[in-house]
Amino acid sequence: MFQGFSQATGDFLWSLAMNNDRTWFMAHKQEYEDALNTPFRALAFETLEKMQAAFPDQEFQLHIARIYRDARRLFGRGPYKDHLWFSIQSGERRAMGPMFWFELGGTGWSCGCGNWEDSADVGEHWRQRIDREPKRFEKIVKGIEARGPFTLYGPVYKRPKADRGERLNPWYNRKHLSVGYEQGYGGVMYTPDLPDALVDTFTALMPLFLFLKDVWNDVLIERAGR
């Protein structure tokens, strides 16, 4: 059961970023297990369990990032990640469709909802779905604005695709989109209440998640017909 992170979690990740090599990591392996790996995995599995209980009609699966980078893709970086994340997504989507995510770094944590894949056809179907169901999507946006504070992530087109009004334009004219918020160390992060806080946030974002699932179904249908 998740009992909370601590300042030792952030201290470890900061130190890892400054000493990203195997010798340092192996000398601090127990610190990694106690301050990061054990509570992180407990948080991931408890959050998944609570999401499954809250939304029994959704078939969720959990993906937990490993701290070890792929040795084939280091590109001059150290062998370890200095931040970790997990995602909860539909069971049939594997690692491509919409997801809820939680990310933990040296300065704090963030969570939200978005797509794994940001290819051009996903963005095109995203805009087409908004065009077909503008009232549904505007209701989703209003709900997110009311819940706040959330931030839109993702690159914006230099030349907007279309004008869909002040409320929808920031969503419509992005190449890739996710929605989330960030917090520093302290507060609920240090308590056993963090899984409930994440489920509360993910519940607020569930209408967006379902909209993204519809978008992804459109993508899969088109790809199957090629």
N, C-alpha and C positions, 0 to 999 in steps of 0.2 A: 504494500500500500504506500502511496506517495505521502511523504512527510514534509516536503518542502525542500527547496534549494537553500543555499547559504552564500555568504560572501566568498567562501572558499571556492565556490563554483566559478564565479567571475575571476577570482585570483588565478585559478588554474588555467582558464582559457587565455587570460592576458599573458601569463608566463609562457604558455605553449606558443602563442604567436611570436614571442621574442626568442624562443628556444626550440624552434621547430626541427628537431632532429631525433633520431632514435635513441641516442645515448641519454639525452635529457628525459625523454618520455619514459623509458624503461626505469629510470631512477625515481620517477614520480608516478609509477603505474598504480600504486595503491591509492594515491591521492585522486587520480583519474577515476578509479572505481568508486570511491566513497563520495566524492564531491560532485561528480558529473554522471558517470555511466549508470550507476544504480538508481539514483533518483530520476534521471531522464527517462529510462526505460519504464520505471514504475509509473511516471506521469503519462507516458504514451499509452500504456495498456489500460490504465484506469480511465483515461479520457475516452478511449475506444469503447470500453465497457459501458460507460455512461451514455455515450452517443447511441450505441445499439439499443439501450434501454429506452432512451428518449424517442428514437425513431425506428421502431421495430420493422417498418415497411421498407427501410433502406438496407441494402446489403453492403455493409462497409468492410473495407480491408485497411490494414495498417502497414505503412512503410516507414521504417526507422533508418535514418542515414547512419552509416558507419563513420567513425572518426578517421579511418584510414583512407587516404586518397588513392585513387587508381594510379599505380606506378607508371602506367603508360601515358598518363595525362598530368604529370607534375608541372610541366612548363616552367621550370625553375623554382617552383614553390617547395616547401617542406612536405614531408610524407603524411602530415596530419592536418585535418581540418581544425580551424580555430573557432568554428561555430557548428552547431548540430541542429537538425530539424527532424520532425516527423510529419507525415501526412495521413489523413483519413479520407478515403475516397470510395466511390462505388465499386463493389466487388468485381463487376464485369468490365471495369474500365482499365484495369491494370495501371500502368504508369503514364497514361495519356490524357484522360479526361479531367473533369473538375475535381478539386480537392479542398479540404480544410487543412491548414498548416499551422505549425508552431515552430518557431526558430529561436535558438538561444545562442547568444554571443557573449563577448567579454564585457559589454556595457549594458546589456539588458536583454529583453526578449520581445518577440512580436508574434502575432497570430492573425489569421485572416482566411480568405477564400479566394480561389482563382483557378486558372488552368495550368496544367503541366505544359502543354504544347502551345507554341505561339506561331505556328505556320500560317501562311497567308490565307489558306482556305478556312481555317478556324476563325480568323478575324472577319472574313467575308460573311460567313454564316452567322457570326455574332451580330453583325450589322443588319443582315437580312431578317433575323429573328426579331430584333428591336423594331424594324420597319413594319413587320407583320403584327406585332403585339405591343404597340407603344404604350397603351394604357397599363397593361400588366407590368411593363418594365418601369414606367414612371412610378407606379405604386411601390415597386421594389426599392427604387432609389429613395423615395420619400421615407420609407421605413428605415433604411440605412442611415439617412441623414438625421432622423429623429433619435435613433439609437446612439450614434456617434460615441466618441470621436473616431472616425475612420479616415484613412488616407487612400487615395487611388494611386496604384503603382503601375508602371508601364510606360513605354515611350509614346509620345504623341506625334501624330503625323504632322509634318511641316505644312502640308497643304491639306486642310480638313476634307474628309470624304463628303460631308454634307452638313447642313445646318439643321439640327434637330432641337433647337431651343437651348436656353441657358442651362437648364437642369440636366439635359441628356447629353449635350455636346462633349463634356469632359469624359464621358463613358464611351460614346459612340466613336470618337476620333482618336482611339488608341490602337497601336499595333498589337499590344498584348496587355491584358488587364488582370490585376488582382486587387483586392480590397483588404486592408488590415489596419492594425494600430500597434504602436510600440510603447514599451514601458521600461524604465530602468530597474536596477536591482532594488529589492526591498518590497514592502507591502505584501500583497497576496502571494507573491512568488516564494516567500519564505514560509508559507503555511500549507497545511493539507487541503486548503480550499481552492488551490489553483485548478484542479480538474473541473470543478463545478464552474469556475469563472470562465474556463475555455468553452465548456458546453453551453453556457449562457451566451457567449459571443457567437459561437457557431450556430446556435438556434436563431439568433437574430439575422444571421447570414444565410439561413436555409432557403428562403425564397430565391436568392441569387444562385445558390448552388443548384437548385432544381431548374432554373432558367438555363444555366450553363450545361446541365445534363441534356436538356432539349437541343441546345446548340450542338453538342457533341454527337447526338443521334443524327442530326442533319448532316454533319460532316461524314459520319460513318456510312450513311445511306449513299451519299454522293461518291465516296471513294469506292464503295462496292460496285457501283454502276460504271466505273471507268473501264 
